[in-house]
Amino acid sequence: MMLLFSGMTCPFSHSCRFVLYEKGCDFEVHEVDMFNPIDLSAYNPYGEVPILREREMTLYTAEVINMYIDDRFPHPQLMPPEPVQRARARLFMHVLNVEVFRYVRVLENRDMSEDQHNVARRKLRDNLCMFAQRLRNGGFILEDGFSLLDTMLAPVLWRLGHYEIEMPDTAAQLMTYGERLFSRPAFIDSMTPAERVMRR
């Protein structure tokens, strides 16, 4: 059985839980309190969650874990099967890492200053507004439908109020997209009690 070391409020751990529930996987979660973390360096040299263990294999970072789960359990498939579309999805994942997740990491880091947090809030809000234009068709990030990209972005959108980010009216389609993701049974099941109260 797979074991996921998961932060109770970590958005990257949340995305892994989301994927595991979407796939209907049999797994256990070892919750890690981000305010009183345990030493995870035996499994991840960076000491961070999420970490996935299956038999003798250990994986870390959400992107690697989520792609492994999608390959290991191909139904429902969350990455395009066609090589060109798959490459485009990976490229867009890189864009999310550079333009969204880097600022999420700043906001999740309690050692950063309030000025650094404010810059990250502004950059994250502005970049999400640009992503809103991609959702004009009322669907998901990829034209083929729900994908790993959506599972990675959903926990960030859920936390916008928690991050004290107010989106402008021009991002209404992004927020509607978020509501579609939040209504998925797998997303609901993937939340910890601490995450459920982040958004009221």
Secondary structure as the mmCIF struct_conf table of DSSP 4:
data_model
#
loop_
_struct_conf.conf_type_id
_struct_conf.id
_struct_conf.beg_label_comp_id
_struct_conf.beg_label_asym_id
_struct_conf.beg_label_seq_id
_struct_conf.end_label_comp_id
_struct_conf.end_label_asym_id
_struct_conf.end_label_seq_id
STRN STRN1 MET A 2 GLY A 7
BEND BEND1 MET A 8 THR A 9
HELX_RH_AL_P HELX_RH_AL_P1 PRO A 11 LYS A 23
TURN_TY1_P TURN_TY1_P1 GLY A 24 GLY A 24
STRN STRN2 PHE A 27 VAL A 32
TURN_TY1_P TURN_TY1_P2 MET A 34 PHE A 35
BEND BEND2 ASN A 36 ASN A 36
TURN_TY1_P TURN_TY1_P3 SER A 41 TYR A 43
TURN_TY1_P TURN_TY1_P4 PRO A 45 TYR A 46
BEND BEND3 VAL A 49 VAL A 49
STRN STRN3 ILE A 51 GLU A 54
TURN_TY1_P TURN_TY1_P5 ARG A 55 GLU A 56
STRN STRN4 MET A 57 TYR A 60
BEND BEND4 THR A 61 THR A 61
HELX_RH_AL_P HELX_RH_AL_P2 ALA A 62 ARG A 72
BEND BEND5 PHE A 73 PHE A 73
BEND BEND6 HIS A 75 PRO A 76
BEND BEND7 MET A 79 MET A 79
BEND BEND8 PRO A 81 GLU A 82
HELX_RH_AL_P HELX_RH_AL_P3 PRO A 83 LEU A 96
HELX_RH_PI_P HELX_RH_PI_P1 ASN A 97 PHE A 101
HELX_RH_AL_P HELX_RH_AL_P4 ARG A 102 GLU A 108
TURN_TY1_P TURN_TY1_P6 ARG A 110 ASP A 111
BEND BEND9 MET A 112 MET A 112
HELX_RH_AL_P HELX_RH_AL_P5 GLU A 114 ALA A 132
HELX_RH_3T_P HELX_RH_3T_P1 GLN A 133 LEU A 135
TURN_TY1_P TURN_TY1_P7 ARG A 136 ASN A 137
BEND BEND10 GLY A 138 GLY A 139
BEND BEND11 ILE A 141 ILE A 141
STRN STRN5 LEU A 142 LEU A 142
TURN_TY1_P TURN_TY1_P8 GLU A 143 ASP A 144
STRN STRN6 GLY A 145 GLY A 145
BEND BEND12 PHE A 146 PHE A 146
HELX_RH_AL_P HELX_RH_AL_P6 LEU A 148 TRP A 158
TURN_TY1_P TURN_TY1_P9 ARG A 159 GLU A 164
HELX_RH_3T_P HELX_RH_3T_P2 ASP A 169 ALA A 171
HELX_RH_AL_P HELX_RH_AL_P7 ALA A 172 PHE A 182
TURN_TY1_P TURN_TY1_P10 SER A 183 SER A 183
BEND BEND13 ARG A 184 ARG A 184
HELX_RH_AL_P HELX_RH_AL_P8 PRO A 185 SER A 190
HELX_RH_AL_P HELX_RH_AL_P9 PRO A 193 ARG A 196
TURN_TY1_P TURN_TY1_P11 VAL A 197 MET A 198
#
